[in-house]
Amino acid sequence: MIKKLGDFFKLDTAPGILLIATAFAALIIANSPLAPYYLALLDTPIHIKIGSLDIEKNLLLWINDGLMAIFFLLIGLEVKRELIQGALRTRSRAMFPVIAAIGGMVVPVLIFVLLNINEPKSLDGWAIPAATDIAFTLGVLALFGKQTPVSLKVFLLALAVIDDLGAVIIIALFFSSDLSVIALSIAVLASAALFYMNAKGVARLTGYLLVGAILWVAVLKSGVHATVAGVILGFAVPLRIKHHRVRSPLRYLENGIHPWSSFAILPLFAFANSGVPLGDFSADMLLEPLPLGITLGLLLGKPLGISAACYLAIKTGVASLPKGVHFMHVVAASILCGIGFTMSIFITTLAFPGADNHALVDLSRIAIFIGSILAAVIGYLALKYTFEQSSRSSSEKEGTADEST
């Protein structure tokens, strides 16, 4: 049994499977006699007081503001590594996924806004369909194993990382309120201290994490969403230390956080935020502007935006297709980017805060589930067809070459 569990956790698809399993578990529990206990658990108050520092939140907010800050720290680390050593290290390499990500964020937002232009309350959720779930998307892609060109995996990973960075910028700019000048000043000083440590070649992670904790508290109290602190800390951790033969602090921290993020933080987030009561739900509700904007934004907006942006980039010569990747690969893979799931749910909690918006949150989450599941299924089938066509085309070329000899 333990060996089977160990083998499961080694699978590339394991994080995606665990995410969907915990989300459905929450959905089942929220619509069963256990629902009151589920809600009571999420509402459990957790109080931390150290001197004048006083933080009191329920379990749901500790997951969304605390644990998700660690997930966003991982995003910061991944983005920095990709910029220095990975798919984004040169302008020519970065342009294609950057343009794709921008198109994949702009078009879903436009679709949502067009459908909700006359709905002032719903319009607050404009950023919901702009997000992509990295774990789920790459999990579906992993189902194809060696059929997937390495350059397509790199492209999709880079696109998803930039997409998440875009989500962080949206959160920082548009979902901040009641800003505290004192807390913001402390956050700025803590950020400056982190980058000063980086410039001085400090290699020990303990110092970064301690200052990072101060930064998280300051950002939390400032009115800016606390997850932004995770990204700042991620950018401050050095990838390598000049003139010192020490392990890479960034890679060490990234490798340490990654399994916790995939198998604990994101599943916990999915479990805590996916319990939608369906008692008052009817299929007609899906045709309302809010859920329709989210579903179409994810299912149509993402692939349309990514494909159109990539096509224009290629035609104008601004960027070129990665080696070994055909345009149909990009079109098929872009459908998978409509899997918003955890990131879309996260933005939903920010877009519609407070008890008065429970109905909007629940309706948004249902639309996210539907849009993401359809994007996963259609994207998988589209990629399967594309890979089969590529394989058939390669076989025919080999056959022609053999005949000519």
N, C-alpha and C positions, 0 to 999 in steps of 0.2 A: 504493500500500500504506500509506504513512504517513498519507495523507489519510483512508483508510478506518479506520485505527486512531484517528485524531483524532476522527472522527465517532462511533466506538463509545464513546469515553470521555466524549463529551458526552451520551450517552443516560442518562435517569433510571434505566433498568433495568441499566446497565452494572455497578454495584457488586454487585448480586445475582447477575448472570450470572457474574462473575469469582469470587465466593465459592463458588458451587456447582461451577464448573470446577476450582478449586484443590483443593476438598475431594475431588472424584471422582478427580483426578489422584493425590492422596495415597493414596486407597483402592486404586487400581489398582497403584501402585508398591509399596505395602505387601504386596500379594498376588502379586508377581512376583519374578523372580530378582534384581531391584534392591533388594529389601527390606533386606538387610544394609547396603547403602550408605546407604539412607534413614535407618535407625536410627543408623548411625555418624555421619552428618551431624548429626542432632539431638543426639547425645551429645558432640559436639565441645566440649571445654572452652575457655572464654574467661575469662582471668584479668586483672583490673585491680587494680593496686596503686599507691596514691599515699600515700607516707609510711606512717602506721599504718592507713590505710584499705585494706582488703583484701576484694575481692569476686571470688569464683570460682564460676561457674555454667556449666552446659552451654548450648548454643545454644537448646534448647527452653525452658529457664527464663529466658534473656535475652529471648526473644520474649514469654513469658507474664508475666514480672514487669516487663520494661523497656518493650518496644514497646506492650504493652497499657495501661501507665500513661499513654501519650500518647493512646490511644483514650479512656480514662476522663477525661483532661484535656478532650478535646473534649466529652464528656458534661457535665462540669461547666460548661463555657462555654455549651453549648446550654440547659441547665436555667436558668442565671442569666439569659440573654437572654430566655427564655420567661417567666420570673417578672417581669422588669422591663418588657419591651416586647411580649411575644408573647401566646400563648393562655392563659397562667397569670397575667396581670398583675392581674386582678381576681378577687374571690372568686366571682362569678357565672360567669365564664369558666372558672375553674380547677376548680370543684366537679365538673363532669360527667366530665372525663378522670381526675381524682384518684380519684373513687369507682369508675370503670370499672377503673382500674389496680389498686386494692386488691382488688376482686372477682376480677380476673384473676390475682392472685397467691395469694390465700387458697384458692380452690376447687381449683386444681391441686395445691397442697400437701396439702390434706385428702384428695384422691383418692389421692395417693402414699402418705401416712401410713397410710390405711386398708388399703391393699394390702400394705404392708411392716411393719405393726405388730409382727409376730412375727419379723422379720428384722433383728436389731440392727445388723449391718454395713451392710446395704442402706439402713437408715433414715437413715444419714449423708447420703444423697443427696436428702433431702427438698426442698431448694431448687432442684433441677435443672429441674423443669417450670415454675417460677415466672417464668422469663425470657422476653423477647421480643427477636428480632434486628431492630433498626431497619432496617438496610440491605436485608436480604432482604424484609422486610414491605413497606416503601415501594417497593421494586423491583417487586414483584408488582402493587401498587396503580397504579404508573406505567404498566403495560401498558394501562390503560383510557383514558389520556390525558385529554382534555377531558370525557369522560363522568363523571369523578369530581367531585362537588361540592367546591369549595375548602374549605368548612367541614368536610367529612369528612376531607380530607387533614390539616387542622390538628388535628382531634380525634385522629386516629390517631397523628400525630407527637407531640402532647402526651402521649397515653397511653403511647407507647413510651418517651418521655424519662423520665416518672415511673416507669415500670416499671424502667428501667435504674438510676434513682436508688435505687429499692427494692432492687435487686440489690446496689448498692454498700453500702447499710446492712446487708444480710444478710452480705455478705463481711466488713465491719468488725466486726460483733457476734459472728458465729458461726464464722468461719474464721480466727481469730487464735489463736496458741499461743506458749508460752514467751516471754512478754512481758518486754522489757528496759526497766527503769525509766529508765536513762540515755538510751537511744535514744529512748524516748517523750518524755522531757523536751526533748531537742533538737528533736524533731518539733513539739512544742507551741510552743517558742520560734520555730522557723522559720515556723510558721503565724501566730503573733502578728506577726512581722515583715512577712509578706505583707499582712495586713489593715491594719497600721499604714501601710504604703506606699500602700495603697488609700485610706485615710482622709486621707492627706496629699496625695492627687492626683498621685502619681507616674505619669507616662504612659509612660515608656520600658519596653519589654517585657524588655530585657536584665536589669534588676534582678530582675524577677519570676521569670524563667527560672533565674537563678543561685541565688536563694534556694529556688526550686522543686526544683532539683537536690539541694540539701542536704536538703530535706524528704524527697525520694524515698529517698535513702540512709538517712536516719534511720528512716523508716517501714519500709523493707526490713529493717533490722537490729533493729527493735523487736519483730517477731513479728506485727504487723498487716500484711495484704497490701499490697504496694507500690502497687497501683493506686489505693488510697484517696488517696494523695498527689496523684495527677492531678486528682481531683475537688476537693480542697481548693484547689489552685492555680487551677483553673478558676473557682471562686467568688471568689477574691481578685482576679483580673484585672478592672480597671474597664471597664464598658461605655462610659462617657463621662466626660470630665474637666470639672468645673465651671470656668467662667470662662476656658476655653482652647479655641481653635478648632483642635483637633487631631483626627486620625482616631481612631475608636474602637479602643482597644487590644484589646478583647475581639473585636470583629468582624474586625479585621485578623488576629489569631492564629487565630480560628476558620476564616476563609477560607484561611489558610495551611496549617492542619493537615488540613482536610477531604479534599482530594484524596489526601494521603498516607495518611490513615486508610482511605479507601474502596478505593484501588488498590494499597496496599502492606501496611499493617499488618494489616488484617483478612484479606486473602488469604494472607499469610504465616502468620498464626495458624491459619487453616483448614487450610493445607497441613501445618503442623507437628503439628496435633492430630487430624487426620482419618484418619491411616494406621492403620486397624484391620485386623489379620490375621484373615481369615475361615476359616482352615483348620479350626479346631475349632468353628466356629459351626454350629448347626442351627436350623431354624425353631421347634422345640419350646422353645428357650431364650427366645423372645419372650413365652411365657406365664408365665415366672417373675415373681415379684412386682416385682423391680427394673425390668426393661424394660417390663413391663406398666404399672407406676405412672407411668413417664416418658411412654410413648406416650399413655396415656389422659389423663394430666395435661395434656399439650400439646394433644391433639386434641379432648378433651371438656371438660376442666377450664377451659381458657382461655375458649372461647366461652360456656360455661355461667356462669362467674363474672362475666365482663364484661356479658353480656346481663342476667343476674338483677340485678346491682348497678345497672345503668342503669335497668331497669324499675322497681325499688323507688325509686330517686332521683326518677324522673319522677312516679310515683304519689303519693309523699309530698310532692312539691313542693320537695324539697331542691335539685334541679337541673332544667334543662330541655334539650331537644334543641337542638343548634346550628341556626341558620337554614339552611334548605335541606336538612336531613338528616332522613330518616325512620327510624323505629325498625328497620325491616328492613335499612337500610344499616348500622346499628350491629351487628346480629346477623351479617350477612355479613362485615363487616370484622373482627369479633371472632374469626372462624375463622382469619384470617391471623395474628392475634397468637399462635397456636399454633406459629408458626415460631420455635422457640427457637434453634436452630443455634449460632452462635458464642458467645452468652452462656451457653447451657445447657452447651455443651462446656467453657467456661471454669470454670463452677461445678463441673462434674464433676471437673476437675483439682484443685480445692481440697477437694472432699468426700472424694475417695479418693486421698490422697497416698501416695507410697512404692511400691516395687517389688512389695510383697505384694498390692497392690490392682489390678494390671494387668488381671485378668480382669473386675473390676467396672467399671473405666474403659471397657474395650472394649465390654462389653455395654451400658453406658449410652450410649456414642457411637452404637452401632447403633440403639438405641431412639430417640435424638434425631434421627438421619437419617430414620428411618421416620416418626416423628410429625411432623417439620417438613415433609417432602415431601408427606405426605398433607394437612397443614393448608394448604400452598401451593396444591395442586391443588383441593381442595374449596372453599377460600376464594375462589379465582379463579372457579370455576364458580358459586358462590353469589352473588358480586358481579355476575357477568355476567348472571345471571338477574334479579337485583334491578334492575340498571340498565335492562335490556330492559323489565321490567314498568313501571318509572317512566316510561320513554320512551313506551310504549304508552298509559299512563294520561294523560300530558300531551297526546298526539296526539288522544285521544278527547275530552278536555275542550275542546281547540281546535276540533275538529269540531262539537261541540255548540254552542259559542259562535257559530260561523259560521252554523249553521242557524237559531239564534234571531234573528240579525240579518237 
